[in-house]
Amino acid sequence: MIVIREELCPQTHACPTLPLCPVGAIFQEGFNVPTVDNEKCICCCKCANNQV
C-alpha cells in the first residue's frame, strides 16, 4: 500500500508521479495532495522510486 505524506508534498504543482503510474492509481485535484486508489495499485513502486 502506498501512502502519501502530506507534509512532504509541496502542493504547488501537478504531481510528477501521475504519469509514472502504469495503472492510473494516483489522482490529484488541482494542486492538492494526490491520493492513491489502493484497489488499483499494483505496488510496482514506480511512484515511490521517482527522483524529482
N, CA and C atoms as a LAMMPS dump frame, in Angstrom:
ITEM: TIMESTEP
0
ITEM: NUMBER OF ATOMS
156
ITEM: BOX BOUNDS ff ff ff
-5.0000000000000000e+02 5.0000000000000000e+02
-5.0000000000000000e+02 5.0000000000000000e+02
-5.0000000000000000e+02 5.0000000000000000e+02
ITEM: ATOMS id mol type element x y z
1 1 1 N 0.844 -1.179 0
2 1 2 C 0 0 0
3 1 3 C 0.892 1.245 0
4 2 1 N 0.607 2.166 -0.885
5 2 2 C 1.358 3.414 -0.995
6 2 3 C 0.651 4.475 -0.158
7 3 1 N 1.415 5.202 0.652
8 3 2 C 0.882 6.278 1.48
9 3 3 C 1.625 7.559 1.111
10 4 1 N 0.879 8.608 0.835
11 4 2 C 1.484 9.903 0.511
12 4 3 C 1.552 10.731 1.775
13 5 1 N 2.749 11.188 2.112
14 5 2 C 2.935 12.012 3.309
15 5 3 C 2.706 13.472 2.931
16 6 1 N 1.601 14.021 3.375
17 6 2 C 1.171 15.371 3.016
18 6 3 C 2.236 16.425 3.31
19 7 1 N 2.963 16.275 4.411
20 7 2 C 3.966 17.279 4.787
21 7 3 C 5.153 17.313 3.819
22 8 1 N 5.321 16.286 2.999
23 8 2 C 6.416 16.251 2.028
24 8 3 C 5.971 16.651 0.619
25 9 1 N 4.685 16.894 0.461
26 9 2 C 4.138 17.247 -0.853
27 9 3 C 3.935 18.763 -0.91
28 10 1 N 4.658 19.472 -1.802
29 10 2 C 4.605 20.946 -1.809
30 10 3 C 3.264 21.551 -2.219
31 11 1 N 2.418 20.84 -2.929
32 11 2 C 1.099 21.315 -3.348
33 11 3 C 1.142 22.634 -4.119
34 12 1 N 2.156 22.784 -4.953
35 12 2 C 2.268 23.991 -5.775
36 12 3 C 2.365 23.65 -7.26
37 13 1 N 2.178 22.394 -7.596
38 13 2 C 2.306 21.952 -8.982
39 13 3 C 1.619 20.596 -9.155
40 14 1 N 1.51 20.192 -10.398
41 14 2 C 0.967 18.858 -10.673
42 14 3 C 1.97 17.818 -10.182
43 15 1 N 1.481 16.786 -9.571
44 15 2 C 2.339 15.738 -9.02
45 15 3 C 3.101 15.038 -10.144
46 16 1 N 4.431 14.985 -10.057
47 16 2 C 5.217 14.349 -11.116
48 16 3 C 5.08 12.827 -11.165
49 17 1 N 4.456 12.223 -10.164
50 17 2 C 4.297 10.767 -10.177
51 17 3 C 3.075 10.314 -10.977
52 18 1 N 2.167 11.229 -11.284
53 18 2 C 0.944 10.857 -12.005
54 18 3 C 1.23 10.081 -13.293
55 19 1 N 2.103 10.575 -14.162
56 19 2 C 2.334 9.824 -15.407
57 19 3 C 3.159 8.548 -15.221
58 20 1 N 3.758 8.364 -14.057
59 20 2 C 4.576 7.17 -13.815
60 20 3 C 3.753 5.934 -13.488
61 21 1 N 2.547 6.139 -12.99
62 21 2 C 1.723 5.013 -12.553
63 21 3 C 1.16 4.272 -13.77
64 22 1 N 1.549 2.995 -13.939
65 22 2 C 1.098 2.257 -15.125
66 22 3 C -0.375 1.866 -15.093
67 23 1 N -1.025 1.967 -13.929
68 23 2 C -2.435 1.573 -13.832
69 23 3 C -3.359 2.743 -13.491
70 24 1 N -2.812 3.964 -13.437
71 24 2 C -3.642 5.137 -13.159
72 24 3 C -4.23 5.168 -11.771
73 25 1 N -3.477 4.69 -10.792
74 25 2 C -3.987 4.62 -9.419
75 25 3 C -3.789 5.91 -8.63
76 26 1 N -3.056 6.884 -9.184
77 26 2 C -2.789 8.142 -8.478
78 26 3 C -3.65 9.239 -9.087
79 27 1 N -4.358 9.968 -8.227
80 27 2 C -5.243 11.053 -8.661
81 27 3 C -4.869 12.334 -7.938
82 28 1 N -5.106 13.461 -8.591
83 28 2 C -4.854 14.757 -7.97
84 28 3 C -5.884 15.748 -8.472
85 29 1 N -6.503 16.463 -7.546
86 29 2 C -7.441 17.526 -7.907
87 29 3 C -6.725 18.851 -7.722
88 30 1 N -6.542 19.583 -8.819
89 30 2 C -5.786 20.838 -8.747
90 30 3 C -4.371 20.543 -8.293
91 31 1 N -3.895 21.319 -7.312
92 31 2 C -2.565 21.084 -6.749
93 31 3 C -2.661 20.478 -5.358
94 32 1 N -3.811 19.899 -5.039
95 32 2 C -3.97 19.255 -3.734
96 32 3 C -3.085 18.022 -3.64
97 33 1 N -2.952 17.503 -2.431
98 33 2 C -2.174 16.288 -2.218
99 33 3 C -2.788 15.157 -3.038
100 34 1 N -1.984 14.43 -3.785
101 34 2 C -2.511 13.315 -4.564
102 34 3 C -3.06 12.218 -3.653
103 35 1 N -3.948 11.426 -4.201
104 35 2 C -4.469 10.272 -3.481
105 35 3 C -4.191 9.025 -4.306
106 36 1 N -4.081 7.901 -3.63
107 36 2 C -3.807 6.633 -4.292
108 36 3 C -5.016 5.722 -4.115
109 37 1 N -5.483 5.183 -5.219
110 37 2 C -6.554 4.197 -5.178
111 37 3 C -5.882 2.842 -4.948
112 38 1 N -5.864 2.395 -3.701
113 38 2 C -5.162 1.162 -3.366
114 38 3 C -5.815 -0.084 -3.964
115 39 1 N -7.045 0.037 -4.448
116 39 2 C -7.683 -1.074 -5.153
117 39 3 C -7.034 -1.279 -6.529
118 40 1 N -6.608 -0.175 -7.149
119 40 2 C -5.963 -0.239 -8.463
120 40 3 C -4.456 -0.454 -8.368
121 41 1 N -3.852 0.014 -7.291
122 41 2 C -2.397 -0.011 -7.136
123 41 3 C -1.862 -1.446 -7.198
124 42 1 N -0.819 -1.651 -8.001
125 42 2 C -0.198 -2.971 -8.12
126 42 3 C 1.147 -3.024 -7.384
127 43 1 N 1.444 -1.996 -6.604
128 43 2 C 2.672 -1.921 -5.79
129 43 3 C 3.937 -2.101 -6.621
130 44 1 N 3.978 -1.465 -7.797
131 44 2 C 5.181 -1.531 -8.635
132 44 3 C 6.276 -0.598 -8.097
133 45 1 N 5.878 0.368 -7.254
134 45 2 C 6.782 1.337 -6.609
135 45 3 C 7.431 2.323 -7.572
136 46 1 N 6.928 2.443 -8.785
137 46 2 C 7.48 3.443 -9.712
138 46 3 C 7.291 4.847 -9.153
139 47 1 N 6.186 5.095 -8.467
140 47 2 C 5.942 6.417 -7.879
141 47 3 C 6.87 6.667 -6.693
142 48 1 N 7.13 5.645 -5.903
143 48 2 C 7.975 5.796 -4.707
144 48 3 C 9.446 5.937 -5.067
145 49 1 N 9.852 5.388 -6.185
146 49 2 C 11.247 5.449 -6.606
147 49 3 C 11.546 6.656 -7.482
148 50 1 N 10.552 7.509 -7.708
149 50 2 C 10.713 8.705 -8.53
150 50 3 C 11.688 9.673 -7.884
151 51 1 N 12.686 10.098 -8.614
152 51 2 C 13.663 11.083 -8.127
153 51 3 C 13.358 12.429 -8.758
154 52 1 N 12.565 13.262 -8.091
155 52 2 C 12.148 14.567 -8.62
156 52 3 C 13.013 15.645 -8.045
